[in-house]
């Protein structure tokens, strides 16, 4: 699902659902499941933690991280955060 598309899953927890899509210069990997968080700040913290963990695995595997980023969207498909993985290394 791309940015701007309505996600079909409904959160029954009462918390907002955020989707952590992964984008590179030539690839888009959609997150069709999403995660419930109490607010945007909690989703942002999780995106930063997940990016750090993914970078660690990529370094071990010798994979490049150039241009890789999370595009976090809300339940309506609006991009609420673009987080380049390199940002979490600073």
N, C-alpha and C positions, 0 to 999 in steps of 0.2 A: 504494500500500500504506500503510495506516495504522499508527500505533504499535501495537505488540503483535502484529503479523502476522509470520509467519515469511517471510523472503526466500528465494526459490527458488535464487538463484545461489550457487555455492560458490566460495570463494577457493582457488585452487590454489597461491598464493604462500606459504602457510603463515602469512601475516600476517592479522590481523583485518581484516574488511571493515566499513566505515562508510558509511552512507547519509545524504546531505545533502538532506533534504526542505526545501522552502520553504513557509512558512505566512504568510498575512496574515490580517486580520480576517475575510475572507470567501472565501479561496482556499487550497487545499492542492495543491502541485505535488510529487508524489512523485519521488524519485530511485530508479529501478528498477535502476540499474546498480551504484552503489556504488564505493568506492575502497578500496584496500588501504593500510594504514598500520601501521608497526611497533608503535604503541601509541596509547592514548587521547590523550596529550599532542600527538602529531604530528597526529592528526585535528583536535584543537582548534585548533592553530596554522593548519592549512589552512582551517578554517571561518572564522577571523578574517581571513585573507588574502583568501579568496574574497568575504566580505562587504564588505570594503573596495573590492575591484575592482568588485563589483556596484553599490555605492553611487556610485562615481565615474561609471559608465555612466548610472545613473539621474539623477544631478545634471545631466549633460550633456544628457540627453534630457528633462529637466524633469519626471520621474516622481516621485511621492511615495514616501517610504520609511517613513512612519509605520506601525508595527505589523508590518513585515516582519521575519521571523526564520528562522533555520535551526533545524530540529529534527533533530538528528543521532541516528541509531539504530544499534545494533549489528546483527550478523547475525541475531539472534533477534527484532529489531523493537523492542527496549527503547530508549526515549529515554534517551540518555546525556548529552546536552547540548542545552539550549535557548539559542540565541544571538540576542538581538535585534540587528538591524543597527545600531541607534543606539548600542549598547554599544561598538562598535569605533571610534566617533568620539571618545570620551572620552580 
